[in-house]
């Protein structure tokens, strides 16, 4: 109380004498600074606004949905990079430069939340592979480019890289399919957790090859079903639709149409049609023979649990050991060294999660980059406060039924 009386916290605010005329500009400055402080505080600890840029969660969350994401649900994180430009995430407006400085770096800490991440929760998190970003292709996965093209070629093609701290990585939103300690397996596109099939949510969809009698399906049918028209392509050479994204109810509706000849599910099996595709599926080695539709079995690491290490299973846990839990790792003559000491096992420091998009064949998720550490969890979507369809013009592009829709 003594310090509060002595220190003028609002140093920008003028103290008027009795009867003195108020300065309008100073009053506006005071209002703006207060708004910035209040909104930054709310953004850091309570709610933050996001927009869905891709169709990976169609139709649970639609492209063009504007969300309020609750950070209270799983507990807000203490800022790891506290000095940054207010109200933006990692890029400055107009200039496009990084919006933060690394002078102060705090360790990962999380305040108590209402709940922990559970199976089937929709979760917003920092992109695990977002620690290294290509300036020439900021939305691409840097590590995928390096595996496919090599490090030097990638830098020549896409320019310099930016290294970002965990809390300044880009945001992703997916459904948590498996939590720490679970065993996951995907069989012909269906996820099984500890041997039990995942609950089938109405928004979950896969792609199908739909053969017609040579005529196209009426676009109004797609519109009524709520399909993303940007993902619907008619191929006259089939004739039909090569990769039509449908959930179970929509599949039944399409199957009843008079011009439908046959519908086949698109299922990836091993070996893949394209040899390089194995370099895109976690853990990026042909030894596991996994695809996006036939994946695992895979155990999800849990804090305090110990796993036996070998050169065979090291690709599963290498990034956890080095990038997320900050250890040095080296392999010499088939012997694994962690922090300079020979290691035959490893004990995990954090819980991890396996995230997947509901749009199973159009989602960059854990099948492509592995586990999500608990330190990367941001929050969960609470409400859609606005939604628009980029494939339509105003006013038809406004999805009125989704405005103020609870998630």
N, C-alpha and C positions, 0 to 999 in steps of 0.2 A: 504493500500500500504506500509506503514511503517513496519507493522508486517511482510508482505510478504518478504520485503528486509532483515529483521533481522533474520527470522526463516528459518532454512534449512529444508524444508518439506521433501525432498528426502534425509533423513539422511543416508541412506545406500549407496548413490551414491558418488563415489570418485570424488573429484575435481582435475583434472590434471593440473599440471604446464605446461607452454609452453615447448614443445619438449619432455615431459615425455612419456614413453612408456605406452600404455593402458594395463590394466589387463583384460584378456579375461574372467576370472571367475566373476569378478565384473560386467562386461558388461552383461554377461548372467543373473546374479542375478538381475540387474536393469531391464532387459527385462521381466523376469519372474514376478517380483513384479508389474511392470506396467501392465502386462497382467492380473494378478489376480485382481488388483484394477479396471481396465477397465471392465473386464467381470463381476465382482461382481456388479458394478454400473449398467451395462446393464441389468443383471438378476433381480436386485431389482426394476428398474423403467421402463424398456422398454419391453424386450422379455425374455422368458425362454423356454427351450426345455423340452418337455415331451414325453413319449412313452405310447401308449394305451395298457394296459396289459390284458384287458378282452373284452368280446364281447357285453357289455351292450349297445353300440351305433352302433352295426352292423346294416346296412352297410353304415350308414352316416360317421362313423369313424371306421376303421377296426382294429382288433387286430394286433399289429405290426406296426401301423402307428407311425412315429416320427414327432412331431408337434413343431412348433414355436407358443407360446401363447403370444398374445399381452396384456400387462398390461396397456397400454395407453388407450385402448378402454373404460374401465369402471373407469379408474383412478388408478394409482399405490398406494398401501398402504405403509405408513411409517412403517418400521420394528418394530414389537412389541417386538421381541427378537433380538436386534442388534448384540450381541456378539455370533458369530457362526463360524464354520469352513467354508472357502470359497468354493463355487461352488457345495455344496451338500445341501440337504434339511434338513432332520432330523436325518440321520444316518451317522456315520463316515465310510469311506472306510476301508476294511480289518477287523477292530476290531468290527464293527457293533454297537458301543456305540452311545449315543446321541451326536449330533454334535454341541450343543449349551449349553450355561449356562444361568441361570435365574437371574444373578446378577442385570441386568437392565431390567425392564419390562415397555414398553411404552403403553399408552392407544391407542385404535383403532383410527386411523386417515387415511383419504384417500384424495389424491390430486385430483384435477379436471380431469375428463376424457372427451373423445369425446362424450360419450353417457351413458345412464343408461341401466340397464338390462331390456330387453323387452321380451314379450312373444315369444316363439319359438327360442330365442337365444341359441346357444350352449355355455355353461359356464363351466369354470374350477374353482373349489372352494375347500376350505379345508373341509374335511369330518366332519360333525357336531358331530358325535359320537366318533371322533378320539382323544378326550381329554384324554381318558384312554385306554391304549393299553396293551394287554397280550403279554409278551415276548415270550411265547411258541406258540402263534398263532397270530402274529402281523397283519395279514390281516383280521382276524375275527372281528366282532362287539362285543366288550366286554359286552355291555348292553344286547344284545340278549342272550349271554351265561348265564348272571346272571339271567335273567327272566326265562330261561328254566331249569337251573341247580342249582341256588342259588350262592351267592357270595363266600362262603367258598369253596364249591366243585370246582367252576371255578378256584380259585387261586391254589388249590391243583393240579388240572389237568394240568393247563397251566402255572404255575409258577408265578413269581412276575409281577407287573404291572408297567407301565411307564405313568406318567401324563405329558401331553404336552400342551404348550400354543397354542392359536388359530392359529398363523401363522406357527406353526411347525406340525400341523396335516397333515395327508396324503392328497394328491390331488385326487379329483374325477372330472369326466367330464360327464355332462348330458345336456339334453335340458330343458330350463326353460318353463314349461307348464303354470304356473300361477304366476303373480306378485302380489305385495302387494295391498290389497283391492279387489282382485278378489275372486269370489266364484267358487270352483272346484267341479265337480262330475264326476266319472268314471262309466259308465253304460255298462256292458258286454264288457269291454275292451276298450271302446271308451271314450276319455276325452272330457268333456264339460266345457267351461269357460264362466261364466255368462250366461249359457244356450245355448251357441253357440258351435257347434262341433269344436274341434281342427283341424287345417289344416293337411291334410294327406301328409306327406313328403315321397318321394320315398324310403328312407331308413327305414321307420318305419315298424316293423314286429311283428307278434305274432306267437304263435305255434299252430300247427294243428295235429290231429291224422289222418294219411293217410293210408287207407286200400288198399292193393294190392291183386292181384289174386294168391299170393304166390311167386311171383318173385320180385327181388329187382329192384329199379330204377337205371339205368346206372349212375355210378359215374361221367361220363363226363358231364351229364346233370347238376348235382349239381355244378360241377366246372365251367361250362359255365354261370350258374346263379350267381356265385360268393358266394355261400353258404360257411360258415365255416364248413369244413369237420369234425372238432372236435365236432360239435354239431349234427351230423347226425348219428343216430343209427337205424339199422334194427332189428325189433323184430319178429322173426319167429312165435311166438305164436299168433300174431294178425291175420294174417300176415300183416306187414307194419311198419310204423314209428310212434312212440308214441308222440313225441314232435318235429315236424319238423318246424323250424323257417322260415317263408315266409312272404314277403310283398304281396300286392294285385296283382302285375304283375306276380310274381313268382307263386302265387297260381293259377292264370289262366293257366300258362304254365304247371304246374304239373297236373292240372285237365284234360288236353287234352291227357295225355299219355294213351296208350292202356291198360296198366296193372293196372290202377287205378280203384278201385271199389267204394270207398266212401271217402269223406274228411269231418271231423268234427272239428270245432273250439274248442280249449281248453279254457273253461270259468269257472273261480272259482266262486261258489255261496256259500251263507251262509245257513246252517252251513257247515264248511269246513270238508274235509275227515279226517284230522288229528286235534284233539282238540288243540294241542300245537301251531298250526299255528296261532291262534288268538293272541298268545303272541309275534308273529313276525310282525304283521301288526299294524302300528300306528293307534290309541294311546295305543295299547297293552292291551285292555280290551274288553271283550265280550259284554259290554253294547252297543257298537256302531255297532256291527254285520257287519263289513266291511271286504272285501277281496281285493286282488290285482286287480281284474277285476270289482268289484262293490264296489266303495269307495266314501265316502262323502254323502251329500254335506259338504264342508269344506270351511270356510272363511279364507283367507290368511291375517295375521296381517300386519297393516300398521303403520308407525311412526306417533304418535300423535293421533291415533284412540283409543277409549276406549271400552272395552268389559265388559259386566256384568259377574261376576264370580260366580260359584256355584260348589259344589262338583261333579256335573254331568259333567260339561264341563272343569273342572280343568285339567284332563289328557291331553287335547289339548294344554294347554298353560304353563304347569308346568315347562318344561325345558326352555322355553323362559324366564320365570320370574327368575329362579334360575341360570342357567348355562350361558345364553347368555347376560342377562341384570343385573346379579350379585346382586340379592336380596335374602334375607332369606325368606323361606316360611314354614308355619306350619299349620296343620289342627287340631283343638281341638273341639270336640263335634259339628262337622259339620260347625264350623266357621273357615274361612280362615284368617290367619294372615300373612301379608307381612311386613317384617322388624319390627316385634313385634306389629303391629297395625292391628286391624280387618279391613278386606277389602271386599267389595262387588263388586268392579270393578278394572280394571287395564288399565293403559294407556301405550301403547307400545312406546319404545324409538327408535326402528329401523324398517326398512322395512324388510320383509321376502319374500322368494320365494319357490315355489314348483317345484322340479326337477324330471324328469323321463328319463329313458333311452329309446332310440328308439327301442331297442330289448326288448319289454315289458315283456316277460316272463323269461328273463335272465338278470335282472338288479336290483342291490341293490340301491334303490333310496328313494325318500321322502315317498313313501308308507310304507317303513320299518323303517324310522327314523324321519320323520316329516319335519319341515321347515328348510330352509337354511337362516341364517341371512346375511344381507348385509355385515357385517364385515368379512365373510368367503369367499366372492367373490374374485377371483384372476385375472381372465381375460377371454379372448375368443380365441379359436384356429384361427390362421390366415392362415397358410400354412402347408401342409404335405411335409416335405423336404426329407423324405425317408420312405419306407414301405416294409416289408417283411412278408411272410406267413410261420409261424412256422410248418405248416403241410407238407411243401414241402422242397426239397433239392436244394442247389445252383446249377445252377443259376435260376431255375424255381421259387424259393421262392421270387425273387425280383418282386415286383409289379411296373413295369416300368411306367404304366399309372398314378400311384398315386404320383410319385415323382414330387415335386414342384407344387402340386395341391392345389389351393386356397380353403379354407373351406367356 
